[in-house]
C-alpha cells in the first residue's frame, strides 16, 4: 500500500490538476488563482485554502469520471500490488 503523509496530499492534488489542465496557466485560470499563490502552495510555504482544495478535487474527480465513462472492461479493475500501477 502506498502511504502518503497527510501534509503531502494537497500538493499532490494540485500537481495532478496541473497535469490534467496542461500547465500552470490553465490551472490558475480554472481555479481562479495566480501563479505566485500556486507556487507558494506547491512549496508548502502557505496553506491551501479549502475553497481551492475543493475546486482542485472537482477537477480531478471530473477527469476520473470522464476516464471511467470510456472504460470498456467487462470486469472491474483489480487492486495492484504495493508500489505497482493497477492493471486492467
C-alpha positions, 0 to 999 in steps of 0.5 A: 500500500502506498502511504502518503503523509497527510501534509503531502496530499494537497500538493499532490492534488494540485500537481495532478490538476496541473497535469490534467489542465496542461500547465500552470496557466490553465490551472490558475485560470480554472481555479481562479488563482495566480501563479505566485499563490500556486507556487507558494502552495506547491512549496508548502510555504502557505496553506491551501485554502479549502475553497481551492482544495475543493475546486482542485478535487472537482477537477480531478474527480471530473477527469476520473469520471470522464476516464471511467465513462470510456472504460470498456472492461467487462470486469472491474479493475483489480487492486495492484500490488504495493508500489505497482500501477493497477492493471486492467 
